[in-house]
Amino acid sequence: MKGTLFLIHWKASEAEALATPLRPEGWQVDIEAEDGARAGRAIKANQPDAVVIYLTRLPSHGRETADGLRSIKATRDIPIVFVDGNEEAIEKTRARVPSALYTTSGDLPKVLGQLTGTNGSAPATNGVADEPVPPPETGFRKISEEAVMARTGKGWQEWLAILDAWGAPTQGHTRTAAYLLDHHGLSGWWAQAVAIRYEWERGLRR
């Protein structure tokens, strides 16, 4: 089995259809199609490797559900992948959940494989998910000095010093990622990468 997913889409028959092709590829997929609060409780009780939320129906419900997951310590670091949606839905969701990943239905299997370390293929480059995704626990710690310098303009020690001065240990993961996105111009992917690396380096994530 590749891993466990929790898939959220606000129409039961369509949600099941979206989950069906993922299961033969080795994913265990649980579904919620009606109640975001119930989804949050289920995710907290049995934490999946990733939460997949489709933006094609009721995108505001998806944003609310993601907000709820990010507000609880037990679920705030579970990767969230938003899928599809029109330009307005994606833009609003990016503004509200900057640390999430964004992709299309066609690239979802590839992104999930990269996210959980079960796929060695090249990353998606469709303009939505445009960065390689390392395994959630240790992958961000393996990003080289050269890579972070090339993509962000700063090395690891400089980022650590910036977040120390900002007071990141008291801010929490979501606020730290948002700060990097809003004040330092990082993409959602690199904001997530720098925030997680900082937490590992400072003993905030074990």
Secondary structure, 3 states (H helix, E strand, C coil): CCEEEEEECCCHHHHHHHHCCCHHHCEEEEEECCCHHHHHHHHHHCCCCEEEEECCCCHHHHHHHHHHHHCCCCCCCCCEEEECCCHHHHHHHHHHCCCCEEECCCCHHHHHHHHCCCCCCCCCCCCCCCCCCCCCCCHHHHCCHHHHHHHHCCCHHHHHHHHHHHCHHHCCHHHHHHHHHHHHCCCHHHHHHHHHHHHHHCCCCC
